[in-house]
Amino acid sequence: AEKVASGALQQVSSLAEHKGVSLVSTVGNSLPAFNADYDKLRRTLVNLLDNAIKFTPAGGTVTLSAESRESEKSILFAVRDTGEGIPEEYYDRIFEKFGQVETRKSGRKMSTGLGLTFCKMVAEAHGGATWVESELGKGSTFWVRVPLQPLGGETG
């Protein structure tokens, strides 16, 4: 988990710096090992971080965290931002191809492109899930749950 997280953070650090957004990682190094396609998982986190940085104003913060959920036998990644938030009626739509969200504050449309669709597909391919929680004016948290054991119990 640490390797995936640090690789993703490294990839978006210059974008965050350019936008004046602080990047914070609270990913510990005591997380259990798990079977996953690390490249696809890293790209998933990069997509989520990239979106978070885009929608966070200068001076804001984007935080990447990961924790082990023993009860669910999974690792839970979270990307939190301090952006303007997403209206609840758009939660499902943003994971669709080219889903659009209109923000009340600015009235501008934000296209999520294929990034979030990719994230959803990767999470589901691992037997996990992805979802969003958001509060208007306070920011959003995108979650990715990856089981510790892959589907079918194969390793690789």
C-alpha positions, -999 to 999 in steps of 0.1 A, spaced: 0 0 0 28 24 8 46 17 -25 14 24 -45 6 55 -25 41 70 -27 42 63 -65 9 80 -70 19 110 -48 52 114 -67 33 115 -100 10 144 -90 34 164 -68 44 189 -95 7 196 -104 -1 202 -68 29 225 -64 19 244 -96 -17 249 -83 -6 258 -48 -23 228 -32 -7 210 -3 -4 172 -6 -5 152 26 -1 114 30 -12 96 61 -4 62 47 14 41 74 39 14 67 23 -12 89 -4 -21 64 -7 -58 55 5 -69 21 -23 -76 -4 -26 -90 -40 -34 -64 -66 -24 -50 -99 -1 -23 -85 2 -4 -117 -36 -1 -122 -41 7 -85 -14 34 -87 -31 48 -118 -65 48 -99 -50 68 -71 -33 92 -96 -67 98 -112 -84 105 -79 -55 127 -67 -54 145 -100 -92 153 -98 -89 164 -62 -61 188 -71 -80 202 -100 -111 209 -79 -92 223 -49 -85 260 -48 -50 273 -42 -41 271 -5 -63 239 -1 -52 205 9 -55 170 -7 -49 141 16 -42 105 7 -48 79 34 -49 41 36 -60 19 64 -65 -18 70 -101 -29 78 -98 -62 95 -135 -66 97 -139 -63 59 -105 -80 52 -96 -51 29 -75 -20 25 -94 13 23 -77 41 4 -92 76 7 -85 108 -13 -98 139 6 -99 174 -8 -109 208 5 -126 218 -28 -162 230 -33 -178 196 -29 -202 176 -51 -240 178 -49 -254 144 -37 -276 139 -68 -243 136 -88 -226 109 -67 -235 81 -91 -232 101 -123 -196 111 -118 -185 74 -122 -202 71 -156 -182 78 -188 -179 116 -193 -202 122 -163 -208 159 -158 -214 178 -126 -226 214 -125 -213 232 -94 -238 256 -79 -212 280 -67 -197 288 -100 -223 274 -124 -196 257 -144 -197 222 -156 -170 198 -145 -164 168 -167 -149 138 -150 -139 123 -183 -129 86 -182 -108 89 -150 -135 80 -125 -149 53 -147 -114 37 -149 -112 39 -110 -145 21 -106 -136 -6 -131 -102 -12 -114 -118 -14 -79 -145 -38 -92 -120 -59 -111 -102 -64 -77 -135 -74 -61 -137 -40 -43 -156 -8 -48 -153 29 -51 -176 57 -39 -177 93 -29 -188 113 1 -190 151 -1 -201 182 17 -208 213 -4 -184 240 4 -162 217 25 -148 191 0 -151 155 -11 -136 121 -1 -132 94 -28 -129 59 -13 -114 28 -29 -118 -5 -11 -94 -34 -22 -98 -68 -7 -67 -84 9 -75 -116 -10 -81 -113 -48 -112 -129 -64 -106 -166 -68 -78 -166 -43 -51 -165 -69 -18 -147 -62 2 -127 -86 
